[in-house]
Amino acid sequence: MDYAFAPGRTGYDNIMKLLFRRRPDTSLIDRNRVTRIDQYLNHLSTAASVALPVSDFIVASHGNDAGYMQIQLADIRLAGRRRAETITSFEVLEEAVNTGVINIPSSLTNPRPVAGVPAAFHIRGCKIGQAEPFVRKLKEALGGQVTVTAPKHFHQNQTIPRVGVLEFLGYDFAIKRETAFANKAELVAAFQAENLTFFEGTPVPNDSWNDWIPSNIRKRRTAKRFTVNFGTPIQRNATHQITNLRVNGQFRYDLEAFTYTITFSGGAPGTAHADRLNHLSTSLNDDPVFASGHEFPMFSRFECSSVSNFLDAFTWTFTWAARTRVLTCVGRRHKYTMIVPVTDPATNNLCLNFFPNAGNPTPVIRLLPENDSRFFLTV
């Protein structure tokens, strides 16, 4: 039996709960007092209703490629903070490794249902599989004995009323830059110059960018609907089939910000922008989290190759508070993202998993196996 966990209360989490309830050989852990990963694992270890051994663990959480999951790991307090961290960052995982707070006991997973096949911890959440150091640290925090998988793309879900629930992926087509594009034409040209491809290597047609990108490129979120095909038709009922469906995509514009503070024990940072930028560069180069030898340096979390590249990727503003002797440094950059459903370019068939409602005659459809490296990272 697989045991699933989706403790959030967003629309995404609620649909994942429905999906897990329809997924064969899966039991959803959905209890008011089980809201953290450590509580989920403890429940599996102690509840009489849980049939051991666990085949696989499945956890749904919002996430991103910067090493972030919108889920609480345990009662972990970093750097002497009074409150526990309610999200999971790389630093939270480091503390979990040190304390063993989410180490999965062998009694949960052994003996294996299939000899030689280890238990897997499957993450469902956007782009987490792009942050390989984060996923590897999660595996270490879990005790190192389970395989961990995570999506490399946006993870999406959708219900078909009275029919079933499907999950699919969305491409993360994105451009980040220090200054904003002036208009749609500039942004379209920039995406075309990126020479982006679909998962099997086919180039994205140049005309697609003009169709996908909205006229107002400064609006934070613009919904885009895509008509996709089902390679295997889904039965609406005993006599009617669904062969295509409108699914969600989206254009996103984000003004990303990074804030860093420097406390001066003496002197002042000066008033010139160049002087303050030099102070920031020195501080970042002395910060262990920005060191190139760090397992997941902060600049890598923003798709940068070094501290120098990180500084160049943002427009910086500085605020000096003479009373507290703190220089606040804020870097901003513009990010444009086009989320497009992952389909077979030759057929427009959606790459999906589909789980029918009880009584629906459609068999389960699984076209997104976690061991497919085009879609998931496995460590």
MIMARVEX-99103 format. One record per residue: residue in three letters; x, z, y of N, C-alpha, C, CB in turn. Coordinates in steps of 0.02 Angstrom, whole numbers, plus 32768, in hexadecimal, padded with zeros to 4 digits. Atoms other than C-alpha are relative to their C-alpha. Last residue first. Glycine has a CB too. Example, Ala and Ser with C-alpha at 12.3 -4.5 7.8 and 13.67 -1.06 7.14 Angstrom:
<sites>
SER7FD67FFD7FC582AC81657FCB7FD98025803780147FB98017/ALA802D80007FC5826781867F1F802D8000803C7FCE803E8001/
</sites>
This chain:
<sites>
VAL7FC07FDC800583877EBC82037FFC80337FC8801280228045/THR7FFD7FD0803783017E368209804580207FFF7FF07FDE7FBC/LEU7FBD7FE5800E82D47DD782A87FFA80317FC7801F8021803E/PHE7FF17FB98002822F7D7B829E804B800C7FF87FD980227FC8/PHE80337FD87FDF81E87CCF82C88012804A80077FC07FFA7FDA/ARG801680247FC5826C7C4E829F7FD0802A802A7FDF7FBE7FED/SER7FD57FF17FC782BD7CCC822A7FEF7FD9803F80487FF37FED/ASP7FF380417FE0822B7CC181B18027800C80407FBD7FD9800E/ASN7FBC8017801282397D63814C80107FBB801C800880007FB5/GLU7FCD7FDC7FDA81A57DB081A880477FEA7FEF7FF9804A7FF5/PRO7FDD7FCD802981317D2B8161803980208029801C7FE07FBF/LEU7FCC7FDF7FD980C87CD781E7802180367FD67FE2801E8041/LEU7FCF80337FED805A7C56818F8039801D802A7FDD7FC88026/ARG7FC17FE27FEA7FEC7CD2813180337FC8800C801B80347FCB/ILE7FCF80337FF07F357CA0811E803F8022801B7FE47FCC8035/VAL7FCC7FEB7FD27EBE7D1880C680327FC6800A802580407FE7/PRO7FCA7FD6801B7E347CBA806D80308015803780267FDA7FC9/THR7FBD80197FF57D9C7C8080D08034802C7FDE800F7FFA804B/PRO7FE48021803B7CF67CB2807E80477FE580097FD57FC77FED/ASN7FF080447FEB7CC97D35810280247FDD7FC6802C80018040/GLY8036802F800D7C777DCA80AD800E7FBA80177FC280188020/ALA801E7FF880427CEA7E4C80F87FC57FD07FF97FE9804A7FF5/ASN802D7FC780077D3A7E0581947FE580047FB97FC57FFB8032/PRO804980077FF77DC57D89817B7FDC80427FFF7FE37FD27FCB/PHE801E7FD0802E7E807DA681977FB48001800C801E8047800A/PHE80487FF67FF57EE17D1781E57FE4802E7FCA7FDA7FBC7FFF/ASN801C7FDB80387F9D7D0B81FB7FB7800C8011802780447FF3/LEU80297FC47FFA7FD57C83826F7FFB80257FBF7FBB7FEE8019/CYS7FDC7FD4802F80407BEC82977FE180458006804F8002800F/LEU7FE87FBF7FE97FBE7B7F82EE802480257FC87FC6802A801A/ASN801A7FCA80297FB07ACB82B6802080428016800E7FF37FB5/ASN80217FCF7FD57FD77A5583477FDF80377FD77FCD7FDE802E/THR80477FFC80117FFF79D382C27FD7802A80307FF8801A7FBA/ALA8018803F801D80AF799482E97FB580007FF680237FF37FBE/PRO800780357FCE80DA7A2283627FE27FBF7FE480427FF1801E/ASP7FD98037801B80B37AA682DE7FF87FC580307FE87FED7FB6/THR8022802D802E806F7B2F834C80327FD07FE17FC87FD98024/VAL7FD1801F802E80B37BC583AC7FD87FD87FCC802F80357FDD/PRO80077FF0804880377BE9843680327FDA7FD57FBA7FF27FE9/VAL802180378021807F7BD284E77FFA80107FB680267FBC800B/ILE800F7FEC804480B27C5F855C7FD47FCA7FE07FDE80467FFD/MET80388026801C81027C1B85FB7FF880127FB7800A7FB28009/THR800780048049816F7C9786577FC27FD87FEE7FFC80477FE1/TYR8039802C800C81B27C9687097FFD7FF57FB480067FBC8027/LYS80058016804682267D24873C7FBF7FDA7FF78003803D7FCF/HIS80418020800E825F7D4787ED80017FE57FB97FF27FC78034/ARG7FFB8046801282EB7DC2880F7FBC7FE67FEC80337FF67FC6/ARG803E8023801182FC7E69886580107FB87FED7FCE8002803D/GLY7FF68047800D83897EE8886F7FBE7FE07FEC80347FF57FCA/VAL803780218022836D7F9188C0800F7FB57FFA7FBD800B8026/CYS7FF38048800583FD800388EE7FC77FE07FD880467FF37FDD/THR802F801F802F83D780B2892C80097FB580027FB680148010/LEU800A80477FF2846D8105897E7FD37FE47FCA80437FD98005/VAL8010802C8038845F81C289757FF57FB9801B7FC080197FDB/ARG7FC48026800F84B3823B89EE7FF67FD37FC2803B80307FF4/THR7FF27FF48047841B82AF89E980407FDC7FE87FC67FE97FD5/ARG800A7FB98010841082BE8AA6801280107FB87FB88014800E/ALA7FC77FD87FEB845F82148AC97FF980497FEC800A7FFB804C/ALA801F7FC27FEB83E181B38A638038803180117FD1801D7FC9/TRP7FD47FC67FFE842881018A597FD9803C801B803F7FF3802B/THR801C7FCD7FD283B580738A23802C803E7FFB7FB680117FEE/PHE7FE37FBD800483FD7FD589D77FDF802D8034804C7FFE800B/THR800C7FDC7FC183B57F2A89AD801680487FF67FB47FFB8015/TRP7FFA7FB87FF983F87EB789257FEF80188046804680177FED/THR7FF97FF67FB883C27E0888F17FFD804B800C7FC97FD98029/PHE80337FDF7FD783DD7DFE883680117FFB804B7FFA804A7FED/ALA80438015801684377D9287B57FC9801C802C7FF480167FB9/ASP801180427FE484DF7D9E880E7FB97FEB7FF080307FCC7FE6/LEU80057FF97FB784EC7E5987EB7FEB7FBE802180448017801C/PHE803B7FD87FF184C47E3D87337FF78007804C800580467FDF/ASN8039802D800885457DB287257FBF802380107FFE7FE47FB8/SER7FFD80317FCA85C97E27876B7FC57FD07FFE80427FD97FFE/VAL80167FDE7FC385937EB286F67FFF7FCF803A802D803D800F/SER7FCF7FD17FE785A27E3986637FE38024803D80437FDD8013/SER7FC57FFE802C85447DBB85F8803480338016801F7FBD7FFE/CYS7FC3800E7FDB84947DCD863F803D800C7FD38004802B8041/GLU7FE78043801383F07DBE85DF803D7FED80297FC97FCC8008/PHE801B802E7FCE83A67E578638801D7FBA7FF8800F801A8047/ARG80497FF7800283BE7ECB85A37FDD7FD480337FEE8049800B/SER801A802A8036846E7E8485977FB480057FFC801F80147FBD/PHE800380457FE884977ECF86427FE47FD17FCB80457FE88017/MET803A800C7FD684657F7A86017FFC7FB9801980018030803C/PRO7FF47FF37FB984E37F7685767FC47FEB802B803F7FDB8017/PHE803380297FDF849B7F7B84C48007800B804B7FB880117FE7/GLU80248025803485207FBE844D7FCB7FD1801E7FDE80317FD0/HIS803E7FDE8012858E7FED84E27FDA7FD67FCD7FD4800D803F/GLY7FFD7FE6804486397F9A84DD7FC380277FEA803B802C7FF9/SER80078038802E86157F2F8576800380177FB780377FCD800D/ALA7FC08013801D85F67FCE85D97FF77FC87FCD8023803C7FDF/PHE7FF080457FEC85547FCF863D80427FE87FE180047FFB804C/VAL8037802A8017850E806A85E7800B7FB780127FBD8018801F/PRO7FFA8011804785B880BE85FB7FC87FD27FE68000803E7FD6/ASP80397FE3802585AC80B286BA80047FEC7FB77FBC7FE9801F/ASP7FEC7FBE801A86568094870B7FC980207FD68012802D803A/ASN7FC78009802D86387FD88720801980417FE480397FDD8025/LEU8018801E803F858C7FFE8765803A7FF77FCF7FDE7FBD800E/SER80277FD0802685D3807687E57FE87FE47FBE7FC480188029/THR7FD37FCC801B86597FFF88207FDB80317FD580238025803A/SER7FD7801F803485DE7F6F8832802F80337FE080297FC6801C/LEU802B8009803C85647FDD889180297FE27FC77FC47FD28011/HIS800C7FBD801D85EB8016890A7FD67FFA7FC17FDD802E8034/ASN7FC27FEC8022861E7F6089227FFA80457FE1803A7FFF8031/LEU7FFE8025803F856A7F318948804080117FD97FFC7FB4800C/ARG802E7FDD802D85657FBA89CB7FFE7FDD7FBC7FBA8002801E/ASP7FE37FBF801286007F758A1F7FD480247FCD8009802B803E/ALA7FC9800C802F85BD7EC28A19802080427FEA80367FD48021/HIS801B8010804385187EF68A6880387FF97FCD7FD57FC08003/ALA7FFC8046801285727F478AFB7FE67FF57FB980487FE58007/THR803E80227FEF85367FF38B2F7FFF7FB77FEB7FF38005804A/GLY7FF980337FCC85B980618AE17FBE7FDD800B80367FCD7FEC/PRO7FF58043801C85A880B98A3A800C7FCA80337FC47FEC7FD7/ALA803E80267FFD85C481678A7F800D7FB97FEA7FE080028047/GLY800180427FE2864B81EB8A6E7FBB7FE17FFF80317FD37FDD/GLY7FE280017FBE8646827989F380007FBA801C8047801C7FFE/SER7FEA7FBB7FF585EF82A88952802180088044803180167FC9/PHE7FBE7FFA7FE2858F820589558011804A800B80037FD98043/THR7FF97FC37FD784FC81F188DE8048800780177FEA803F7FD7/ILE7FBB7FE87FFE84DB814088A08002803D802F80327FC88018/THR7FED7FD37FC9842D8109886D804880187FF87FD0803D8002/TYR7FC67FD9801483F8807288078014802C803C803C7FD27FEA/THR7FED7FCD7FCE83528016880C8039802A7FE57FC4802C8012/PHE7FD47FD08021832F7F7287AF801A80308036803C7FDC7FDB/ALA7FD87FD47FD6829D7F0687E68029802F7FD47FD38029802F/GLU7FDF7FC9802582487E708798802C8029802F802A7FE47FC5/LEU7FC87FEE7FD581D47E0888058020803E7FE07FEA800E804B/ASP7FEE7FBA7FF781677DC2877C803A80068030801280217FBD/TYR7FCD7FF97FCC81097D1E876F800D804A800A7FEA7FDD8042/ARG7FF27FC17FE080AD7CFF86CD80357FF78036801880347FCC/PHE7FC780087FD380577C6786858009804280247FF57FC58033/GLN7FFF7FE27FBE7FE87C8D85F0803E7FE980277FFF804D7FFB/GLY7FBC80047FE87FAE7C5785458000801D8046801C7FB67FFF/ASN7FE57FED7FBF7F0F7C8684EC804A7FF080077FF58049800B/VAL7FDC7FC180017EBC7C2B845E8024800B8042803380017FC5/ARG7FDF7FF67FC07E357BA58457802180457FFE7FCD7FFB803C/LEU80147FC57FD97E0E7B7F83A2802680008042800E80427FD8/ASN7FD57FF47FC77E177AF383247FE38039802980077FBF802B/THR7FC28025800A7DD77ACB8275802F8005803C7FF17FB77FF2/ILE7FDE80047FC07D4C7B4B826B80437FDD7FF4800980488021/GLN7FB97FF37FFB7CDD7B2D81D480177FFD804980277FCD7FD6/HIS7FE1801B7FC47C217B3B81B98049801680047FDA8018803F/THR800B80487FF77BC37B4B811480247FE2803B7FB77FF38007/ALA7FFC8026803E7BED7BF680C97FFD7FB4800A7FC980157FD1/ASN802E7FE480327C137C44817180057FD27FC37FB58004801C/ARG802A7FD57FD67C8E7C2A81FF7FCC80237FD57FDD7FD78038/GLN8048800380097D077BEE817B7FDC802D80317FED80137FB8/ILE801C7FBD80067DB87BD781B87FB47FF97FFC8015802D803C/PRO803D7FEF7FDA7E077B2D81987FE980477FF37FC87FCF7FF0/THR80327FEC80327EBA7B2C81547FC180148026801A803B7FD2/GLY7FEF802B80397F2A7ACA81CA7FD3800E7FC58048800A7FEC/PHE7FF47FD9803C7ECD7B1E825780107FD07FC87FC3802E7FEE/ASN80208012803F7EDD7AC082FB800F80347FCA80157FBA7FE8/VAL7FD3800780397F047AFD83AA7FD87FF17FC1802B80407FF6/THR80258011803C7EAB7AEC845180317FF27FC87FD07FC3800B/PHE7FE6803780287F0F7B4884D57FD27FF47FC48048800E7FE9/ARG801D800680437EC97BB6855E801A7FC17FDE7FB27FFF8004/LYS7FFE804580167F327BE885F57FE57FFF7FB980487FE18004/ALA8013800D80467F1A7C89865580027FB57FF37FB9801C7FF1/THR8031803780027F797C9E86F77FF27FEF7FB8801C7FC18027/ARG8017801480427FD27D4387157FCC7FC980077FE1803D7FD9/ARG7FDE7FDA8035803E7D7C87A77FEB7FE87FBA7FF180498008/LYS80337FD4801B800A7CF38821801C80227FC27FBE7FD97FEF/ARG7FF37FBC7FEB80A67CAF88737FCA80317FEA80088003804C/ILE7FCD7FE3802B80A67C098815801380478015803E7FD57FFF/ASN7FE97FC27FDF80017BD38861803280237FD37FC4802F8011/SER7FEC80127FBC7FED7B208825801D803C80257FC57FE38026/PRO803680047FCE7FEB7B568770801C7FEE80457FDA80438004/ILE7FF07FD47FC880727B2B86EE7FCB7FF8803780477FF0801D/TRP80057FB8800E80307AE5864A8006802C803F803680157FCF/ASP80427FED8018800A7A3086737FF8804B7FFB7FF37FDF7FBC/ASN802E800C7FC980A57A1586DF7FB980127FEC80037FB78016/TRP7FF67FCC7FCD810F7A68865A7FD07FF6803A80487FFF8019/SER80247FC2801080C479FD85CF800680348038801B801D7FBF/ASP804280007FE180FB7959861F7FDB80427FF57FD67FC77FE5/ASN7FFB7FF27FB881B0797E85F57FBC8005802180297FCA8022/PRO8008803C7FD681897986853B80018012804A7FBF7FDC7FEF/VAL803F7FFA7FDC81CF7A2584EA7FF87FC3802D7FFC8043802A/PRO7FFF7FF17FB9825D79E9847C7FB98008801C80247FC98027/THR801D80367FD9824479F583BE80018012804B7FB77FF17FE9/GLY7FCE80297FDE82BD7A7483727FE57FC68029802D7FE57FCF/GLU7FDD802A803182527AC782EE802E7FCD80217FCE7FDD7FD5/PHE7FDB7FD9803282207B5A835E80267FD57FCE7FD1802C7FDB/PHE802C7FD9802B81F37AEE83F48028801D7FC67FC57FD47FE6/THR8019801E803E827A7AB8846C7FCD802D7FDF803A7FF27FD0/LEU80197FD0803282B27AD8851F7FE27FDC7FC47FCD802F8020/ASN7FFF8022804283167A57857F7FEC802F7FC880467FE37FF2/GLU7FEB7FD0803383327AD1861180057FE07FBA7FD0803B7FFF/ALA7FB780018005832C7A41868E801A80307FCB801E80128043/GLN7FEC803F802182717A29866D804C7FFE7FF57FEA7FC4802A/PHE800F7FFA804882547AE1869580157FC07FDB7FB4800D7FF6/ALA7FD17FD0801D82AF7ACD873B7FF380097FB57FFA80448023/ALA7FBF8022800882517A2D87678033802F7FDF801A7FE98045/VAL80078031803681AB7A85874680437FDE7FF47FCA7FCB8012/LEU80007FDA803E81E37B1887B47FF97FD07FC47FC680337FFF/GLU7FBC7FE6800C82137AA78845800380247FBC801480318039/ALA7FD4803A8011816F7A468839804780187FF180017FCD803A/LYS800780138046810B7AE8883280307FC87FED7FB87FE97FF3/ASN8041801C8013814A7B2688D980007FEE7FB67FEF7FC2802C/ALA802B800C7FC681D57B7E89397FBB7FE97FEB80207FCC802D/PHE800D80487FF8822A7BCB88A27FCE7FF680397FE67FE17FBE/ALA803F801C8018825D7C7F88C180007FB480067FC5801E8026/THR802E80137FCB83107CBC88D17FC37FDD7FE380247FD18033/GLU7FF97FD17FC8837C7D1E88567FCE7FF1803880477FFD801C/ARG7FCF80127FCD83447CC187BC7FFB802E803C7FF57FB88017/LYS7FF37FC87FD282EF7CD7871580317FE98035801A803E7FD9/ILE7FC9800B7FD282A07C4886B38005803C802E7FF77FBD8029/ALA7FF77FDA7FC282337C64861B803C7FE980288006804A7FF1/PHE7FDD80307FD681E57C0E85848007801F80467FDA7FBB8003/ASP7FE87FDE7FC581BA7C9F8511802A7FCF8029802980407FEF/TYR7FBC800C7FE981577C40848F800E80278040800B7FB4800B/GLY7FFC80297FC580B87C92845080487FF880167FD6801E8039/LEU7FC77FF57FD380977CD683A37FFC7FD1803C80427FF77FDA/PHE7FD7803A7FF87FFD7CEA83358036801080337FD77FC28016/GLU7FC57FF27FD87F8A7D6F82F2802A7FC180028028803D7FE5/LEU7FC28025800D7EDA7D4E82B48037801A802D7FF57FB5800C/VAL7FCD7FF27FCD7E3E7DB8829F803F7FD77FEE8010804C8004/GLY7FC37FDF80147D9E7D8F824280308008803A80227FDA7FC9/VAL7FDA802880307CF77D34823E803F80247FE980137FBD8020/ARG80258005803F7C6B7D95829680267FD87FCA7FBC7FE1800C/PRO80397FD4800D7CC27D78833D7FDB7FEE7FBF7FD07FFD803A/ILE8035803380027D677D1A832E7FC180277FED80107FC57FCC/THR80377FFB802F7DE37D9E83667FD67FC180027FD4803E800E/GLN804180167FE77E897D7E83B87FCC80087FC980047FB68017/ASN80367FF980317F3C7DB783A97FBE7FEA80207FFB80497FE7/GLN804480047FE57FE17D9483FE7FCD80087FC87FF67FBE8025/HIS802F7FF5803780987DBE83E17FBA8004801C801280407FD7/PHE80397FD77FEE810A7D7084637FD380077FC27FD97FE1803D/HIS802A801F7FCE81A17D29840A7FCC803280187FDD7FC07FE4/LYS7FD4801D7FCE82337D6B83A47FD97FE2803B802D7FCA7FE0/PRO800C80457FE981C07DDC834180337FEB80357FBA7FFA801D/ALA802180007FBF820A7E7882EE7FF87FB980198028802A8033/THR800E80437FE682467EA5823F7FDC800680437FD67FD67FCE/VAL802980007FC3829B7F4281FE7FF77FB880188020802D8038/THR7FF7803E7FD982DA7F54814C7FD28003803C7FF17FC17FD4/VAL8038802F800082D98009811180167FC180267FC080208021/GLN801080158044836A807880DB7FC57FD07FFC7FF0803D7FD6/GLY7FD78037801883C0808E81837FEE7FE57FBC804580157FFF/GLY7FD97FEB80398377813981A680297FCA7FE07FD4801E7FCE/LEU802D7FF7803982EA810B821C802580157FC07FDA7FC07FF3/ALA80287FC47FF3835F812882B07FD0800F7FC67FD87FF88040/GLU7FD47FC6800983D980A982677FD980418009803B7FFE8032/LYS7FF37FFA8048834F80288257802B803D7FF180217FC07FE5/LEU803D7FE5801E831B804C830A800980087FB57FC47FD2800F/LYS7FFF7FB87FF283D0803283407FC180227FE58008800E804B/ARG7FCF7FE1802C83D17F8982EA8004804C800A80457FE0800B/VAL801E7FFF8043832F7F598341803180207FCE7FED7FB97FEA/PHE80377FCF800083777F8A83EC7FE380067FB97FC97FEB8032/PRO7FE27FBC800284197F2C83CB7FCC80377FFE802D8009803D/GLU7FE57FEC804283B17E92839980238044800180327FCC7FE9/ALA7FD27FC97FEF834A7E8A8439801F801B7FBF7FDC80388027/GLN7FCA801E7FD782F87DDF841C8035803480117FE37FE28040/GLY7FCC801D802A82957E2C838C80367FDC80267FE07FD17FD0/ILE7FD27FCA801282367E98840880397FE57FD57FDB80397FDA/LYS7FBA80117FF381EB7DFA8452803280357FEC80087FF28048/CYS7FE3803C7FE181387E3A845A804C800380067FE27FF68043/GLY7FFB7FF57FB880FF7EBE83DE80297FC8801E801E8045800F/ARG802A80337FE080D97ECF83248000800F804B7FB680017FE3/ILE80187FF57FBC81667F2C82D17FD47FC68014803C80098031/HIS8011803C7FD9817A7F2782147FE5801480447FCB7FD57FDA/PHE80217FE37FC681D77FB581BD7FF27FC6802F802B80398023/ALA7FF680207FBF82047F7381127FD8802580357FEB7FB57FFE/ALA80397FFB7FD3821C7FCE806C80117FDE80437FED804B800C/PRO80067FC37FD782A77F8E7FFF7FC18000802A803D8006802D/VAL801D80157FBF828D7F0A7F787FF6803E802B7FBD7FD97FF6/GLY7FD080277FD983037F2D7EE57FE77FE8804380167FC77FD9/ALA7FBA7FEA800482797F647E6E802D7FD28028801780027FB7/VAL7FDC8037801F81CB7F367EAA804A801280027FF27FBB8026/PRO803280248028815A7FCC7ECA801E7FC37FDC7FC77FE9802C/ARG801A803C7FE181F7802A7F027FCC7FDF7FD280387FD08010/PRO7FDF803D8017820C80DB7EBF7FDF7FC2801E7FFF7FFC7FB4/ASN7FE880088044821D81117F467FD380227FCD8047801C7FF9/THR7FF88046801381DC80F17FF580157FF47FB880327FE0802D/LEU8036802B7FE881988193803980027FBB7FE280037FFB804B/SER803D7FF08025820582047FCD7FC47FD680177FEF804A8008/SER8004802C803A829D81AB80157FC1800D7FD7803D80077FD3/PRO7FE77FE2803E827E820480B97FF67FD17FC57FDC80437FF2/ILE803280088035826B81968154801B801E7FBF7FED7FB67FF7/ASN7FE18016803F82DA81DA81DF7FCC7FFE7FC9803B802F7FED/ILE802D80308021826C81E8827980207FE47FC17FED7FC78030/VAL80467FED7FF982B4828A82C27FD07FCE7FE17FEF8008804A/GLY8021801080408363826E827E7FB580098002801D80287FCA/THR80297FC8801983A882CC83167FDF7FF27FBC7FCA80108032/ASN7FDB7FC17FFF843A825B83477FD980397FE0801280138047/VAL7FCA8004803283E381BB8311802480437FFB80327FC78012/ALA80217FFB8042834781EE837280337FFB7FC87FCB7FC97FF8/GLU800E7FB9800B83B4820D840B7FDE800B7FBD7FD4801B8039/GLU7FC07FDE800B83F9815D83FF7FF6804A7FF2802E7FF7803D/LEU7FEB800D80448349811A83E9804380227FF080057FB57FF3/VAL802B7FD6802B8313816E848A80137FF77FB77FB57FEF800B/GLU7FE67FBC7FFB83A8811E84E17FD780317FD7800280158049/PHE7FC47FFC80298375807284A0801C8048800180367FCE8019/SER7FC980287FE582C9808C84E9803B80067FD1801280188048/THR7FC380028028822980CA849780317FCF80207FF07FEB7FB7/ILE7FF180448019819E80FF850C804080037FD780067FCD803C/THR803D801B801F814E81A9852A80087FB87FEA7FC680058030/GLU800580477FF281F38202854A7FC47FE37FDB80417FDB7FEC/ALA7FEB802E803581D682BD853E7FF87FB780177FD8800C7FBF/ARG80358021802581C9832185DD801C7FCF7FCD7FD27FDA8031/ARG80307FCF8018824183A286227FC97FE17FD67FE18024803B/ARG804280077FE182D3832C86317FCE80307FE17FE87FB87FFA/GLY801B7FC17FE7837B837185F97FBC7FFA8021802F801D802F/ALA7FDA7FE77FC683CD82C785EB7FE1803E801F80057FCA8035/LEU7FBE80197FF0834982818575801D8023803D7FFE7FB5800B/ARG7FF67FF67FB882B782DD852A80487FEF80117FEF804A8015/ILE7FBA800A7FEC827A82A4847F80058004804B801A7FBB7FE6/ASP7FF87FD47FC681D782E68436804A7FFE80147FE880497FF0/ALA80027FBA801481C3824F83C38004802A8040803B80137FCD/LEU7FDD7FF7804081C2819183C67FF780477FE6804A7FF08009/GLN7FD67FC5800081408173844B801E800B7FBB7FD7803E8016/ILE80187FD28032810280C08455802F803C80017FFE7FE07FB8/GLN802F7FD57FDE8111803B84D97FDF802F7FCD7FCA7FD78025/MET80407FFF802481AB7FEF848A7FD380348022800B80117FB5/TYR80367FD57FE882427FBB84F07FC57FFA7FD07FEB7FEE8048/GLY7FF87FC2802582EA7F6B84CF7FCE803380168046801B8008/ALA7FCF7FD67FDF82F17EE58556800D80417FDA7FEA800F8047/ASP7FBD80128018829A7E6384EA803780288021800C7FB7800A/ASN7FE0803A7FDF81EF7EAF850180467FF77FE58001800A804C/GLY7FB87FFC7FFC81717F2684B3801B7FC68028801F80007FBB/HIS7FE6802D7FCD80BA7F4F849B804C800980047FDF800E8045/SER7FF17FE37FBF80A57FAD83F980117FC98031803980347FFC/ALA8010802C7FC880687F8D8349800C802480427FB77FE77FFC/VAL800D7FDC7FC280BC7FE682B67FF57FCD8038803A80308013/ILE800F80327FCC80BB7FA982027FEB8026803F7FC87FCE7FE9/PHE801A7FE17FC3810D800E81767FF47FC8803380328036801B/ASP7FE280117FBF81247FBD80CB7FDE802880377FFA7FB4800E/SER7FE28041800A81087FEB801380247FEA803F7FCA7FCC7FED/VAL801480307FCE80EE80A4802D80227FBE7FF1801180198049/PRO7FD7800C7FC6810C81007F8A7FE17FCF803280447FE77FEB/LEU7FB980107FFF8098815A7F8B80157FDB7FC1802A80408008/ALA7FE6801180437FDD81577FA180487FEB80057FD57FC87FDF/VAL7FCD803580007FAD81AF8042801B7FF67FBA803980118031/SER8020804280067F098210803880327FC77FFD7FD27FF5803A/ALA8013800B80457F6282B580147FE37FBB7FF57FCF80347FE8/ALA80488009800A7FB482AD80BF7FF17FF07FB77FE57FC9802D/THR80257FC38010806482F880C67FB77FF67FEF8005802E8039/SER7FDD7FD3802F80E8826F80C87FD480397FE7803D801D8022/LEU7FF78023803F807C81E781158020802D7FCC802A7FC1800A/HIS80428007801F80448261819B80067FDD7FBC7FD07FD9802E/ASN80117FBF801D80F9828D81BF7FBD7FFE7FDD800080368036/LEU7FD97FF8803D812281D581D67FF280437FDF804B7FFA8010/TYR801680328031809481BE8251802580087FBE800B7FB9801B/GLN803F7FE6801B80C0825F82AB7FE37FD17FCB7FCD800B8038/ASP7FEF7FC8802D8175822582BF7FC1801E7FE1802680368026/ILE7FE38019803E8137817D83028011803A7FD0803F7FD7800E/ARG7FB980107FFB80C681CE8383801A7FE97FBC8028803E8018/THR7FF680307FC9800981D2839C80497FEB80087FE8801E8040/VAL7FC7802780187FC9822E8302800A7FC880327FF57FE57FB7/ARG7FC37FD97FF87F5A82B68347803E7FDE7FE47FF880447FDF/ASN7FF77FE87FBB7EC38247836680438023800A7FC8802F8013/ARG80167FBB7FF97ED281EC82BF8013801A8046801F802E7FC9/ASP80207FFD7FBF7EDF813382997FE1804580097FCB7FC78009/ILE7FFE7FBA7FED7F53811282067FE8800580488049801E7FF8/LEU7FF17FF07FBB7F1C806581CD7FFF804C800A7FCE7FDE8030/SER80287FC77FE87F26804281128017801080478008803E7FD1/THR7FE67FDD7FC57F617F9880D67FD08037801480097FCE803C/ASP7FD07FCE80177F4D7F44802D80218025803A80357FE07FD4/PRO80037FE680457EF67EB0807E803780327FF180047FC57FCE/ARG7FC5801780247EF47EA3813D8000801D7FB9804280148025/ARG8012803A80297E447EBD817D803A7FE67FD67FE57FC9802D/ARG80377FEC802C7E5E7F6E81BE7FEB7FC67FD37FC48017802A/PHE7FE67FD780367F087F3A82017FC980157FCF8023803E801C/LEU7FDA802B802D7EB97EAD8266801980297FC4803B7FDF8024/LEU8030802980267E367F1F82B280257FD67FCC7FD77FD3802E/LYS80227FD2802E7EBE7F9C82E47FCE7FD97FD57FDC80378029/MET7FD37FF480387F237F0B832B7FE180327FCE8044801A8018/ILE80078039802D7E8C7EDC8394802E80087FC4800F7FBD8026/ASN80417FFB80217E897F8C83DC7FF47FC57FD17FC880048034/ASP7FFE7FCE80357F437F8983FF7FBE80037FDA80108045801E/TYR7FD4801880357F387EE58460800080317FC580487FF6801A/GLY8024803380267EA37F2184C480287FE67FC67FEB7FC8802D/THR800A803E7FDA7F057FBC84F57FD77FCF7FD580447FE08014/ARG804780087FF07EED806784A57FF27FC280297FE6803E8024/GLY8012800F7FBA7F938080844F7FB57FF6800880257FC38017/PRO801C7FC77FDC7FAB80D883A77FEA7FF28047803180378001/ALA800880207FBF7FBF803C833A7FE08034802F7FD47FBF7FFC/PHE80067FCF7FCA7FFF8075828F7FFC7FDA8042803B80318000/ALA7FFA801C7FBD7FFA801A81E97FF1803580347FD27FC48009/TYR80207FD27FD280198057813780107FEB80478017804A7FF4/ASP7FDF80007FBF803C7FD580B07FD98030802D80037FB98020/MET802A80007FC4800080008000802C8000803F7FD0803D8000/
</sites>
